[in-house]
Amino acid sequence: MLFMETGHTPKMSAISTLMMRLVGLFVPGAREMVEMMYEFQKPFVMESSKFTRAFGMTATPHAQAVRETIAWFRQNQKKT
């Protein structure tokens, strides 16, 4: 969504858990990431109905939040 809104092409690659474990032998940060990889292996579902019932507010749709956040950064970035 961020790339689409900014008009940039994403440059991504993937690494397997096994490879991350191997890299973790030499890079402490990579070693710590292995236990968090489950977050990226299945869709991460965010659901706000309990919050809405409890507080009467609704969550901002992701597309709107991305659009408004990028617009804010563009208006507030420092000119160098």
mmCIF file of the N, C-alpha and C atoms, coordinates in Angstrom:
data_MODEL
# 
_entry.id   MODEL 
# 
loop_
_atom_site.group_PDB 
_atom_site.id 
_atom_site.type_symbol 
_atom_site.label_atom_id 
_atom_site.label_alt_id 
_atom_site.label_comp_id 
_atom_site.label_asym_id 
_atom_site.label_entity_id 
_atom_site.label_seq_id 
_atom_site.pdbx_PDB_ins_code 
_atom_site.Cartn_x 
_atom_site.Cartn_y 
_atom_site.Cartn_z 
_atom_site.occupancy 
_atom_site.B_iso_or_equiv 
_atom_site.pdbx_formal_charge 
_atom_site.auth_seq_id 
_atom_site.auth_comp_id 
_atom_site.auth_asym_id 
_atom_site.auth_atom_id 
_atom_site.pdbx_PDB_model_num 
ATOM 1   N N  . MET A 1 1  ? 0.817   -1.191  0.000  1.00 0.00 ? 1  MET A N  1 
ATOM 2   C CA . MET A 1 1  ? 0.000   0.000   0.000  1.00 0.00 ? 1  MET A CA 1 
ATOM 3   C C  . MET A 1 1  ? 0.865   1.260   0.000  1.00 0.00 ? 1  MET A C  1 
ATOM 4   N N  . LEU A 1 2  ? 1.941   1.217   0.761  1.00 0.00 ? 2  LEU A N  1 
ATOM 5   C CA . LEU A 1 2  ? 2.839   2.373   0.809  1.00 0.00 ? 2  LEU A CA 1 
ATOM 6   C C  . LEU A 1 2  ? 3.475   2.628   -0.546 1.00 0.00 ? 2  LEU A C  1 
ATOM 7   N N  . PHE A 1 3  ? 3.933   1.563   -1.187 1.00 0.00 ? 3  PHE A N  1 
ATOM 8   C CA . PHE A 1 3  ? 4.563   1.726   -2.494 1.00 0.00 ? 3  PHE A CA 1 
ATOM 9   C C  . PHE A 1 3  ? 3.569   2.231   -3.528 1.00 0.00 ? 3  PHE A C  1 
ATOM 10  N N  . MET A 1 4  ? 2.352   1.693   -3.510 1.00 0.00 ? 4  MET A N  1 
ATOM 11  C CA . MET A 1 4  ? 1.334   2.138   -4.462 1.00 0.00 ? 4  MET A CA 1 
ATOM 12  C C  . MET A 1 4  ? 1.027   3.626   -4.259 1.00 0.00 ? 4  MET A C  1 
ATOM 13  N N  . GLU A 1 5  ? 0.885   4.052   -3.021 1.00 0.00 ? 5  GLU A N  1 
ATOM 14  C CA . GLU A 1 5  ? 0.543   5.438   -2.728 1.00 0.00 ? 5  GLU A CA 1 
ATOM 15  C C  . GLU A 1 5  ? 1.665   6.393   -3.107 1.00 0.00 ? 5  GLU A C  1 
ATOM 16  N N  . THR A 1 6  ? 2.919   5.960   -2.967 1.00 0.00 ? 6  THR A N  1 
ATOM 17  C CA . THR A 1 6  ? 4.051   6.836   -3.278 1.00 0.00 ? 6  THR A CA 1 
ATOM 18  C C  . THR A 1 6  ? 4.527   6.695   -4.714 1.00 0.00 ? 6  THR A C  1 
ATOM 19  N N  . GLY A 1 7  ? 4.005   5.706   -5.434 1.00 0.00 ? 7  GLY A N  1 
ATOM 20  C CA . GLY A 1 7  ? 4.388   5.523   -6.827 1.00 0.00 ? 7  GLY A CA 1 
ATOM 21  C C  . GLY A 1 7  ? 5.748   4.881   -7.006 1.00 0.00 ? 7  GLY A C  1 
ATOM 22  N N  . HIS A 1 8  ? 6.236   4.187   -5.992 1.00 0.00 ? 8  HIS A N  1 
ATOM 23  C CA . HIS A 1 8  ? 7.529   3.498   -6.077 1.00 0.00 ? 8  HIS A CA 1 
ATOM 24  C C  . HIS A 1 8  ? 7.317   2.000   -6.298 1.00 0.00 ? 8  HIS A C  1 
ATOM 25  N N  . THR A 1 9  ? 8.319   1.364   -6.860 1.00 0.00 ? 9  THR A N  1 
ATOM 26  C CA . THR A 1 9  ? 8.296   -0.074  -7.063 1.00 0.00 ? 9  THR A CA 1 
ATOM 27  C C  . THR A 1 9  ? 9.018   -0.739  -5.900 1.00 0.00 ? 9  THR A C  1 
ATOM 28  N N  . PRO A 1 10 ? 8.366   -1.703  -5.237 1.00 0.00 ? 10 PRO A N  1 
ATOM 29  C CA . PRO A 1 10 ? 9.035   -2.362  -4.111 1.00 0.00 ? 10 PRO A CA 1 
ATOM 30  C C  . PRO A 1 10 ? 10.177  -3.257  -4.574 1.00 0.00 ? 10 PRO A C  1 
ATOM 31  N N  . LYS A 1 11 ? 11.219  -3.306  -3.773 1.00 0.00 ? 11 LYS A N  1 
ATOM 32  C CA . LYS A 1 11 ? 12.345  -4.213  -4.023 1.00 0.00 ? 11 LYS A CA 1 
ATOM 33  C C  . LYS A 1 11 ? 12.428  -5.108  -2.792 1.00 0.00 ? 11 LYS A C  1 
ATOM 34  N N  . MET A 1 12 ? 11.970  -6.340  -2.956 1.00 0.00 ? 12 MET A N  1 
ATOM 35  C CA . MET A 1 12 ? 11.917  -7.256  -1.819 1.00 0.00 ? 12 MET A CA 1 
ATOM 36  C C  . MET A 1 12 ? 12.547  -8.586  -2.173 1.00 0.00 ? 12 MET A C  1 
ATOM 37  N N  . SER A 1 13 ? 12.965  -9.282  -1.145 1.00 0.00 ? 13 SER A N  1 
ATOM 38  C CA . SER A 1 13 ? 13.448  -10.642 -1.301 1.00 0.00 ? 13 SER A CA 1 
ATOM 39  C C  . SER A 1 13 ? 13.043  -11.412 -0.049 1.00 0.00 ? 13 SER A C  1 
ATOM 40  N N  . ALA A 1 14 ? 13.159  -12.707 -0.103 1.00 0.00 ? 14 ALA A N  1 
ATOM 41  C CA . ALA A 1 14 ? 12.774  -13.542 1.031  1.00 0.00 ? 14 ALA A CA 1 
ATOM 42  C C  . ALA A 1 14 ? 13.949  -14.397 1.464  1.00 0.00 ? 14 ALA A C  1 
ATOM 43  N N  . ILE A 1 15 ? 13.889  -14.810 2.707  1.00 0.00 ? 15 ILE A N  1 
ATOM 44  C CA . ILE A 1 15 ? 14.926  -15.692 3.245  1.00 0.00 ? 15 ILE A CA 1 
ATOM 45  C C  . ILE A 1 15 ? 14.214  -16.770 4.058  1.00 0.00 ? 15 ILE A C  1 
ATOM 46  N N  . SER A 1 16 ? 14.660  -18.003 3.925  1.00 0.00 ? 16 SER A N  1 
ATOM 47  C CA . SER A 1 16 ? 14.027  -19.115 4.639  1.00 0.00 ? 16 SER A CA 1 
ATOM 48  C C  . SER A 1 16 ? 14.441  -19.095 6.110  1.00 0.00 ? 16 SER A C  1 
ATOM 49  N N  . THR A 1 17 ? 13.670  -19.812 6.906  1.00 0.00 ? 17 THR A N  1 
ATOM 50  C CA . THR A 1 17 ? 13.988  -19.918 8.333  1.00 0.00 ? 17 THR A CA 1 
ATOM 51  C C  . THR A 1 17 ? 15.350  -20.574 8.519  1.00 0.00 ? 17 THR A C  1 
ATOM 52  N N  . LEU A 1 18 ? 15.638  -21.592 7.726  1.00 0.00 ? 18 LEU A N  1 
ATOM 53  C CA . LEU A 1 18 ? 16.930  -22.270 7.823  1.00 0.00 ? 18 LEU A CA 1 
ATOM 54  C C  . LEU A 1 18 ? 18.080  -21.305 7.539  1.00 0.00 ? 18 LEU A C  1 
ATOM 55  N N  . MET A 1 19 ? 17.927  -20.518 6.476  1.00 0.00 ? 19 MET A N  1 
ATOM 56  C CA . MET A 1 19 ? 18.976  -19.555 6.131  1.00 0.00 ? 19 MET A CA 1 
ATOM 57  C C  . MET A 1 19 ? 19.117  -18.504 7.233  1.00 0.00 ? 19 MET A C  1 
ATOM 58  N N  . MET A 1 20 ? 17.998  -18.065 7.802  1.00 0.00 ? 20 MET A N  1 
ATOM 59  C CA . MET A 1 20 ? 18.043  -17.077 8.876  1.00 0.00 ? 20 MET A CA 1 
ATOM 60  C C  . MET A 1 20 ? 18.765  -17.647 10.096 1.00 0.00 ? 20 MET A C  1 
ATOM 61  N N  . ARG A 1 21 ? 18.540  -18.921 10.384 1.00 0.00 ? 21 ARG A N  1 
ATOM 62  C CA . ARG A 1 21 ? 19.252  -19.570 11.499 1.00 0.00 ? 21 ARG A CA 1 
ATOM 63  C C  . ARG A 1 21 ? 20.760  -19.597 11.226 1.00 0.00 ? 21 ARG A C  1 
ATOM 64  N N  . LEU A 1 22 ? 21.132  -19.886 10.003 1.00 0.00 ? 22 LEU A N  1 
ATOM 65  C CA . LEU A 1 22 ? 22.536  -19.916 9.626  1.00 0.00 ? 22 LEU A CA 1 
ATOM 66  C C  . LEU A 1 22 ? 23.173  -18.538 9.783  1.00 0.00 ? 22 LEU A C  1 
ATOM 67  N N  . VAL A 1 23 ? 22.498  -17.523 9.264  1.00 0.00 ? 23 VAL A N  1 
ATOM 68  C CA . VAL A 1 23 ? 23.000  -16.149 9.387  1.00 0.00 ? 23 VAL A CA 1 
ATOM 69  C C  . VAL A 1 23 ? 23.066  -15.761 10.855 1.00 0.00 ? 23 VAL A C  1 
ATOM 70  N N  . GLY A 1 24 ? 22.111  -16.272 11.649 1.00 0.00 ? 24 GLY A N  1 
ATOM 71  C CA . GLY A 1 24 ? 22.072  -15.970 13.079 1.00 0.00 ? 24 GLY A CA 1 
ATOM 72  C C  . GLY A 1 24 ? 23.292  -16.449 13.845 1.00 0.00 ? 24 GLY A C  1 
ATOM 73  N N  . LEU A 1 25 ? 24.044  -17.371 13.275 1.00 0.00 ? 25 LEU A N  1 
ATOM 74  C CA . LEU A 1 25 ? 25.278  -17.811 13.926 1.00 0.00 ? 25 LEU A CA 1 
ATOM 75  C C  . LEU A 1 25 ? 26.303  -16.675 13.975 1.00 0.00 ? 25 LEU A C  1 
ATOM 76  N N  . PHE A 1 26 ? 26.185  -15.727 13.045 1.00 0.00 ? 26 PHE A N  1 
ATOM 77  C CA . PHE A 1 26 ? 27.158  -14.645 12.941 1.00 0.00 ? 26 PHE A CA 1 
ATOM 78  C C  . PHE A 1 26 ? 26.570  -13.260 13.221 1.00 0.00 ? 26 PHE A C  1 
ATOM 79  N N  . VAL A 1 27 ? 25.253  -13.133 13.087 1.00 0.00 ? 27 VAL A N  1 
ATOM 80  C CA . VAL A 1 27 ? 24.590  -11.834 13.256 1.00 0.00 ? 27 VAL A CA 1 
ATOM 81  C C  . VAL A 1 27 ? 23.534  -11.959 14.350 1.00 0.00 ? 27 VAL A C  1 
ATOM 82  N N  . PRO A 1 28 ? 23.798  -11.391 15.533 1.00 0.00 ? 28 PRO A N  1 
ATOM 83  C CA . PRO A 1 28 ? 22.858  -11.534 16.651 1.00 0.00 ? 28 PRO A CA 1 
ATOM 84  C C  . PRO A 1 28 ? 21.424  -11.077 16.318 1.00 0.00 ? 28 PRO A C  1 
ATOM 85  N N  . GLY A 1 29 ? 21.277  -10.011 15.559 1.00 0.00 ? 29 GLY A N  1 
ATOM 86  C CA . GLY A 1 29 ? 19.946  -9.516  15.207 1.00 0.00 ? 29 GLY A CA 1 
ATOM 87  C C  . GLY A 1 29 ? 19.159  -10.525 14.399 1.00 0.00 ? 29 GLY A C  1 
ATOM 88  N N  . ALA A 1 30 ? 19.827  -11.239 13.506 1.00 0.00 ? 30 ALA A N  1 
ATOM 89  C CA . ALA A 1 30 ? 19.182  -12.265 12.690 1.00 0.00 ? 30 ALA A CA 1 
ATOM 90  C C  . ALA A 1 30 ? 18.761  -13.438 13.569 1.00 0.00 ? 30 ALA A C  1 
ATOM 91  N N  . ARG A 1 31 ? 19.594  -13.767 14.520 1.00 0.00 ? 31 ARG A N  1 
ATOM 92  C CA . ARG A 1 31 ? 19.284  -14.872 15.437 1.00 0.00 ? 31 ARG A CA 1 
ATOM 93  C C  . ARG A 1 31 ? 17.996  -14.570 16.202 1.00 0.00 ? 31 ARG A C  1 
ATOM 94  N N  . GLU A 1 32 ? 17.823  -13.322 16.603 1.00 0.00 ? 32 GLU A N  1 
ATOM 95  C CA . GLU A 1 32 ? 16.632  -12.924 17.347 1.00 0.00 ? 32 GLU A CA 1 
ATOM 96  C C  . GLU A 1 32 ? 15.385  -12.902 16.462 1.00 0.00 ? 32 GLU A C  1 
ATOM 97  N N  . MET A 1 33 ? 15.555  -12.678 15.164 1.00 0.00 ? 33 MET A N  1 
ATOM 98  C CA . MET A 1 33 ? 14.414  -12.610 14.250 1.00 0.00 ? 33 MET A CA 1 
ATOM 99  C C  . MET A 1 33 ? 13.778  -13.973 13.992 1.00 0.00 ? 33 MET A C  1 
ATOM 100 N N  . VAL A 1 34 ? 14.529  -15.053 14.162 1.00 0.00 ? 34 VAL A N  1 
ATOM 101 C CA . VAL A 1 34 ? 14.006  -16.393 13.863 1.00 0.00 ? 34 VAL A CA 1 
ATOM 102 C C  . VAL A 1 34 ? 12.718  -16.641 14.636 1.00 0.00 ? 34 VAL A C  1 
ATOM 103 N N  . GLU A 1 35 ? 12.691  -16.300 15.913 1.00 0.00 ? 35 GLU A N  1 
ATOM 104 C CA . GLU A 1 35 ? 11.497  -16.574 16.716 1.00 0.00 ? 35 GLU A CA 1 
ATOM 105 C C  . GLU A 1 35 ? 10.300  -15.708 16.317 1.00 0.00 ? 35 GLU A C  1 
ATOM 106 N N  . MET A 1 36 ? 10.529  -14.634 15.566 1.00 0.00 ? 36 MET A N  1 
ATOM 107 C CA . MET A 1 36 ? 9.439   -13.750 15.150 1.00 0.00 ? 36 MET A CA 1 
ATOM 108 C C  . MET A 1 36 ? 8.968   -14.026 13.720 1.00 0.00 ? 36 MET A C  1 
ATOM 109 N N  . MET A 1 37 ? 9.595   -14.969 13.034 1.00 0.00 ? 37 MET A N  1 
ATOM 110 C CA . MET A 1 37 ? 9.266   -15.214 11.624 1.00 0.00 ? 37 MET A CA 1 
ATOM 111 C C  . MET A 1 37 ? 7.842   -15.726 11.423 1.00 0.00 ? 37 MET A C  1 
ATOM 112 N N  . TYR A 1 38 ? 7.239   -16.304 12.452 1.00 0.00 ? 38 TYR A N  1 
ATOM 113 C CA . TYR A 1 38 ? 5.868   -16.789 12.320 1.00 0.00 ? 38 TYR A CA 1 
ATOM 114 C C  . TYR A 1 38 ? 4.913   -15.667 11.921 1.00 0.00 ? 38 TYR A C  1 
ATOM 115 N N  . GLU A 1 39 ? 5.249   -14.435 12.288 1.00 0.00 ? 39 GLU A N  1 
ATOM 116 C CA . GLU A 1 39 ? 4.392   -13.285 11.972 1.00 0.00 ? 39 GLU A CA 1 
ATOM 117 C C  . GLU A 1 39 ? 4.304   -13.038 10.464 1.00 0.00 ? 39 GLU A C  1 
ATOM 118 N N  . PHE A 1 40 ? 5.263   -13.523 9.718  1.00 0.00 ? 40 PHE A N  1 
ATOM 119 C CA . PHE A 1 40 ? 5.323   -13.260 8.286  1.00 0.00 ? 40 PHE A CA 1 
ATOM 120 C C  . PHE A 1 40 ? 4.976   -14.485 7.441  1.00 0.00 ? 40 PHE A C  1 
ATOM 121 N N  . GLN A 1 41 ? 4.626   -15.586 8.074  1.00 0.00 ? 41 GLN A N  1 
ATOM 122 C CA . GLN A 1 41 ? 4.362   -16.818 7.346  1.00 0.00 ? 41 GLN A CA 1 
ATOM 123 C C  . GLN A 1 41 ? 2.885   -17.031 7.034  1.00 0.00 ? 41 GLN A C  1 
ATOM 124 N N  . LYS A 1 42 ? 2.002   -16.323 7.706  1.00 0.00 ? 42 LYS A N  1 
ATOM 125 C CA . LYS A 1 42 ? 0.560   -16.401 7.479  1.00 0.00 ? 42 LYS A CA 1 
ATOM 126 C C  . LYS A 1 42 ? 0.006   -14.983 7.501  1.00 0.00 ? 42 LYS A C  1 
ATOM 127 N N  . PRO A 1 43 ? -1.163  -14.790 6.915  1.00 0.00 ? 43 PRO A N  1 
ATOM 128 C CA . PRO A 1 43 ? -1.751  -13.440 6.954  1.00 0.00 ? 43 PRO A CA 1 
ATOM 129 C C  . PRO A 1 43 ? -1.930  -12.961 8.393  1.00 0.00 ? 43 PRO A C  1 
ATOM 130 N N  . PHE A 1 44 ? -1.675  -11.692 8.612  1.00 0.00 ? 44 PHE A N  1 
ATOM 131 C CA . PHE A 1 44 ? -1.816  -11.084 9.932  1.00 0.00 ? 44 PHE A CA 1 
ATOM 132 C C  . PHE A 1 44 ? -3.161  -10.355 9.938  1.00 0.00 ? 44 PHE A C  1 
ATOM 133 N N  . VAL A 1 45 ? -4.148  -10.944 10.598 1.00 0.00 ? 45 VAL A N  1 
ATOM 134 C CA . VAL A 1 45 ? -5.502  -10.407 10.582 1.00 0.00 ? 45 VAL A CA 1 
ATOM 135 C C  . VAL A 1 45 ? -5.691  -9.459  11.755 1.00 0.00 ? 45 VAL A C  1 
ATOM 136 N N  . MET A 1 46 ? -6.144  -8.261  11.444 1.00 0.00 ? 46 MET A N  1 
ATOM 137 C CA . MET A 1 46 ? -6.443  -7.278  12.480 1.00 0.00 ? 46 MET A CA 1 
ATOM 138 C C  . MET A 1 46 ? -7.947  -7.050  12.460 1.00 0.00 ? 46 MET A C  1 
ATOM 139 N N  . GLU A 1 47 ? -8.585  -7.189  13.610 1.00 0.00 ? 47 GLU A N  1 
ATOM 140 C CA . GLU A 1 47 ? -10.027 -7.116  13.692 1.00 0.00 ? 47 GLU A CA 1 
ATOM 141 C C  . GLU A 1 47 ? -10.381 -6.177  14.837 1.00 0.00 ? 47 GLU A C  1 
ATOM 142 N N  . SER A 1 48 ? -11.274 -5.230  14.608 1.00 0.00 ? 48 SER A N  1 
ATOM 143 C CA . SER A 1 48 ? -11.505 -4.171  15.591 1.00 0.00 ? 48 SER A CA 1 
ATOM 144 C C  . SER A 1 48 ? -12.899 -4.165  16.220 1.00 0.00 ? 48 SER A C  1 
ATOM 145 N N  . SER A 1 49 ? -13.678 -5.221  16.066 1.00 0.00 ? 49 SER A N  1 
ATOM 146 C CA . SER A 1 49 ? -15.051 -5.183  16.574 1.00 0.00 ? 49 SER A CA 1 
ATOM 147 C C  . SER A 1 49 ? -15.120 -5.038  18.096 1.00 0.00 ? 49 SER A C  1 
ATOM 148 N N  . LYS A 1 50 ? -14.222 -5.689  18.836 1.00 0.00 ? 50 LYS A N  1 
ATOM 149 C CA . LYS A 1 50 ? -14.229 -5.558  20.302 1.00 0.00 ? 50 LYS A CA 1 
ATOM 150 C C  . LYS A 1 50 ? -13.910 -4.118  20.713 1.00 0.00 ? 50 LYS A C  1 
ATOM 151 N N  . PHE A 1 51 ? -12.947 -3.514  20.045 1.00 0.00 ? 51 PHE A N  1 
ATOM 152 C CA . PHE A 1 51 ? -12.582 -2.121  20.327 1.00 0.00 ? 51 PHE A CA 1 
ATOM 153 C C  . PHE A 1 51 ? -13.768 -1.202  20.040 1.00 0.00 ? 51 PHE A C  1 
ATOM 154 N N  . THR A 1 52 ? -14.438 -1.431  18.904 1.00 0.00 ? 52 THR A N  1 
ATOM 155 C CA . THR A 1 52 ? -15.582 -0.606  18.521 1.00 0.00 ? 52 THR A CA 1 
ATOM 156 C C  . THR A 1 52 ? -16.695 -0.731  19.555 1.00 0.00 ? 52 THR A C  1 
ATOM 157 N N  . ARG A 1 53 ? -16.991 -1.951  19.987 1.00 0.00 ? 53 ARG A N  1 
ATOM 158 C CA . ARG A 1 53 ? -18.031 -2.148  21.008 1.00 0.00 ? 53 ARG A CA 1 
ATOM 159 C C  . ARG A 1 53 ? -17.653 -1.473  22.319 1.00 0.00 ? 53 ARG A C  1 
ATOM 160 N N  . ALA A 1 54 ? -16.403 -1.581  22.724 1.00 0.00 ? 54 ALA A N  1 
ATOM 161 C CA . ALA A 1 54 ? -15.975 -1.044  24.019 1.00 0.00 ? 54 ALA A CA 1 
ATOM 162 C C  . ALA A 1 54 ? -15.895 0.475   24.037 1.00 0.00 ? 54 ALA A C  1 
ATOM 163 N N  . PHE A 1 55 ? -15.433 1.081   22.945 1.00 0.00 ? 55 PHE A N  1 
ATOM 164 C CA . PHE A 1 55 ? -15.167 2.516   22.957 1.00 0.00 ? 55 PHE A CA 1 
ATOM 165 C C  . PHE A 1 55 ? -16.028 3.330   21.992 1.00 0.00 ? 55 PHE A C  1 
ATOM 166 N N  . GLY A 1 56 ? -16.801 2.655   21.143 1.00 0.00 ? 56 GLY A N  1 
ATOM 167 C CA . GLY A 1 56 ? -17.680 3.366   20.219 1.00 0.00 ? 56 GLY A CA 1 
ATOM 168 C C  . GLY A 1 56 ? -16.961 4.044   19.064 1.00 0.00 ? 56 GLY A C  1 
ATOM 169 N N  . MET A 1 57 ? -15.708 3.728   18.888 1.00 0.00 ? 57 MET A N  1 
ATOM 170 C CA . MET A 1 57 ? -14.928 4.309   17.785 1.00 0.00 ? 57 MET A CA 1 
ATOM 171 C C  . MET A 1 57 ? -14.690 3.227   16.744 1.00 0.00 ? 57 MET A C  1 
ATOM 172 N N  . THR A 1 58 ? -14.496 3.627   15.508 1.00 0.00 ? 58 THR A N  1 
ATOM 173 C CA . THR A 1 58 ? -14.180 2.637   14.477 1.00 0.00 ? 58 THR A CA 1 
ATOM 174 C C  . THR A 1 58 ? -12.740 2.827   14.005 1.00 0.00 ? 58 THR A C  1 
ATOM 175 N N  . ALA A 1 59 ? -12.161 1.729   13.568 1.00 0.00 ? 59 ALA A N  1 
ATOM 176 C CA . ALA A 1 59 ? -10.784 1.775   13.076 1.00 0.00 ? 59 ALA A CA 1 
ATOM 177 C C  . ALA A 1 59 ? -10.748 2.474   11.720 1.00 0.00 ? 59 ALA A C  1 
ATOM 178 N N  . THR A 1 60 ? -9.665  3.183   11.454 1.00 0.00 ? 60 THR A N  1 
ATOM 179 C CA . THR A 1 60 ? -9.472  3.825   10.155 1.00 0.00 ? 60 THR A CA 1 
ATOM 180 C C  . THR A 1 60 ? -9.060  2.756   9.149  1.00 0.00 ? 60 THR A C  1 
ATOM 181 N N  . PRO A 1 61 ? -9.706  2.719   7.992  1.00 0.00 ? 61 PRO A N  1 
ATOM 182 C CA . PRO A 1 61 ? -9.293  1.737   6.972  1.00 0.00 ? 61 PRO A CA 1 
ATOM 183 C C  . PRO A 1 61 ? -7.813  1.937   6.598  1.00 0.00 ? 61 PRO A C  1 
ATOM 184 N N  . HIS A 1 62 ? -7.107  0.843   6.354  1.00 0.00 ? 62 HIS A N  1 
ATOM 185 C CA . HIS A 1 62 ? -5.668  0.915   6.072  1.00 0.00 ? 62 HIS A CA 1 
ATOM 186 C C  . HIS A 1 62 ? -5.350  1.855   4.905  1.00 0.00 ? 62 HIS A C  1 
ATOM 187 N N  . ALA A 1 63 ? -6.103  1.739   3.821  1.00 0.00 ? 63 ALA A N  1 
ATOM 188 C CA . ALA A 1 63 ? -5.820  2.576   2.645  1.00 0.00 ? 63 ALA A CA 1 
ATOM 189 C C  . ALA A 1 63 ? -5.922  4.057   2.994  1.00 0.00 ? 63 ALA A C  1 
ATOM 190 N N  . GLN A 1 64 ? -6.910  4.424   3.769  1.00 0.00 ? 64 GLN A N  1 
ATOM 191 C CA . GLN A 1 64 ? -7.077  5.825   4.184  1.00 0.00 ? 64 GLN A CA 1 
ATOM 192 C C  . GLN A 1 64 ? -5.939  6.250   5.100  1.00 0.00 ? 64 GLN A C  1 
ATOM 193 N N  . ALA A 1 65 ? -5.567  5.392   6.044  1.00 0.00 ? 65 ALA A N  1 
ATOM 194 C CA . ALA A 1 65 ? -4.481  5.726   6.972  1.00 0.00 ? 65 ALA A CA 1 
ATOM 195 C C  . ALA A 1 65 ? -3.169  5.935   6.227  1.00 0.00 ? 65 ALA A C  1 
ATOM 196 N N  . VAL A 1 66 ? -2.870  5.068   5.262  1.00 0.00 ? 66 VAL A N  1 
ATOM 197 C CA . VAL A 1 66 ? -1.640  5.193   4.471  1.00 0.00 ? 66 VAL A CA 1 
ATOM 198 C C  . VAL A 1 66 ? -1.666  6.500   3.686  1.00 0.00 ? 66 VAL A C  1 
ATOM 199 N N  . ARG A 1 67 ? -2.776  6.770   3.014  1.00 0.00 ? 67 ARG A N  1 
ATOM 200 C CA . ARG A 1 67 ? -2.906  7.988   2.200  1.00 0.00 ? 67 ARG A CA 1 
ATOM 201 C C  . ARG A 1 67 ? -2.720  9.241   3.058  1.00 0.00 ? 67 ARG A C  1 
ATOM 202 N N  . GLU A 1 68 ? -3.386  9.302   4.202  1.00 0.00 ? 68 GLU A N  1 
ATOM 203 C CA . GLU A 1 68 ? -3.296  10.479  5.074  1.00 0.00 ? 68 GLU A CA 1 
ATOM 204 C C  . GLU A 1 68 ? -1.919  10.627  5.710  1.00 0.00 ? 68 GLU A C  1 
ATOM 205 N N  . THR A 1 69 ? -1.302  9.521   6.080  1.00 0.00 ? 69 THR A N  1 
ATOM 206 C CA . THR A 1 69 ? 0.032   9.573   6.683  1.00 0.00 ? 69 THR A CA 1 
ATOM 207 C C  . THR A 1 69 ? 1.064   10.080  5.689  1.00 0.00 ? 69 THR A C  1 
ATOM 208 N N  . ILE A 1 70 ? 1.025   9.565   4.470  1.00 0.00 ? 70 ILE A N  1 
ATOM 209 C CA . ILE A 1 70 ? 1.976   10.005  3.452  1.00 0.00 ? 70 ILE A CA 1 
ATOM 210 C C  . ILE A 1 70 ? 1.745   11.471  3.105  1.00 0.00 ? 70 ILE A C  1 
ATOM 211 N N  . ALA A 1 71 ? 0.482   11.886  3.021  1.00 0.00 ? 71 ALA A N  1 
ATOM 212 C CA . ALA A 1 71 ? 0.177   13.301  2.752  1.00 0.00 ? 71 ALA A CA 1 
ATOM 213 C C  . ALA A 1 71 ? 0.749   14.182  3.855  1.00 0.00 ? 71 ALA A C  1 
ATOM 214 N N  . TRP A 1 72 ? 0.624   13.746  5.108  1.00 0.00 ? 72 TRP A N  1 
ATOM 215 C CA . TRP A 1 72 ? 1.163   14.522  6.229  1.00 0.00 ? 72 TRP A CA 1 
ATOM 216 C C  . TRP A 1 72 ? 2.684   14.636  6.127  1.00 0.00 ? 72 TRP A C  1 
ATOM 217 N N  . PHE A 1 73 ? 3.360   13.514  5.845  1.00 0.00 ? 73 PHE A N  1 
ATOM 218 C CA . PHE A 1 73 ? 4.820   13.546  5.733  1.00 0.00 ? 73 PHE A CA 1 
ATOM 219 C C  . PHE A 1 73 ? 5.267   14.452  4.585  1.00 0.00 ? 73 PHE A C  1 
ATOM 220 N N  . ARG A 1 74 ? 4.558   14.400  3.485  1.00 0.00 ? 74 ARG A N  1 
ATOM 221 C CA . ARG A 1 74 ? 4.925   15.259  2.356  1.00 0.00 ? 74 ARG A CA 1 
ATOM 222 C C  . ARG A 1 74 ? 4.769   16.733  2.707  1.00 0.00 ? 74 ARG A C  1 
ATOM 223 N N  . GLN A 1 75 ? 3.752   17.071  3.478  1.00 0.00 ? 75 GLN A N  1 
ATOM 224 C CA . GLN A 1 75 ? 3.547   18.470  3.869  1.00 0.00 ? 75 GLN A CA 1 
ATOM 225 C C  . GLN A 1 75 ? 4.542   18.920  4.923  1.00 0.00 ? 75 GLN A C  1 
ATOM 226 N N  . ASN A 1 76 ? 5.033   17.989  5.727  1.00 0.00 ? 76 ASN A N  1 
ATOM 227 C CA . ASN A 1 76 ? 5.867   18.355  6.867  1.00 0.00 ? 76 ASN A CA 1 
ATOM 228 C C  . ASN A 1 76 ? 7.336   17.980  6.738  1.00 0.00 ? 76 ASN A C  1 
ATOM 229 N N  . GLN A 1 77 ? 7.750   17.466  5.606  1.00 0.00 ? 77 GLN A N  1 
ATOM 230 C CA . GLN A 1 77 ? 9.161   17.121  5.472  1.00 0.00 ? 77 GLN A CA 1 
ATOM 231 C C  . GLN A 1 77 ? 9.993   18.390  5.360  1.00 0.00 ? 77 GLN A C  1 
ATOM 232 N N  . LYS A 1 78 ? 11.168  18.327  5.961  1.00 0.00 ? 78 LYS A N  1 
ATOM 233 C CA . LYS A 1 78 ? 12.057  19.481  5.934  1.00 0.00 ? 78 LYS A CA 1 
ATOM 234 C C  . LYS A 1 78 ? 12.711  19.613  4.572  1.00 0.00 ? 78 LYS A C  1 
ATOM 235 N N  . LYS A 1 79 ? 12.789  20.809  4.100  1.00 0.00 ? 79 LYS A N  1 
ATOM 236 C CA . LYS A 1 79 ? 13.494  21.088  2.838  1.00 0.00 ? 79 LYS A CA 1 
ATOM 237 C C  . LYS A 1 79 ? 14.976  21.268  3.171  1.00 0.00 ? 79 LYS A C  1 
ATOM 238 N N  . THR A 1 80 ? 15.836  20.515  2.467  1.00 0.00 ? 80 THR A N  1 
ATOM 239 C CA . THR A 1 80 ? 17.280  20.658  2.730  1.00 0.00 ? 80 THR A CA 1 
ATOM 240 C C  . THR A 1 80 ? 17.996  21.175  1.520  1.00 0.00 ? 80 THR A C  1 
# 
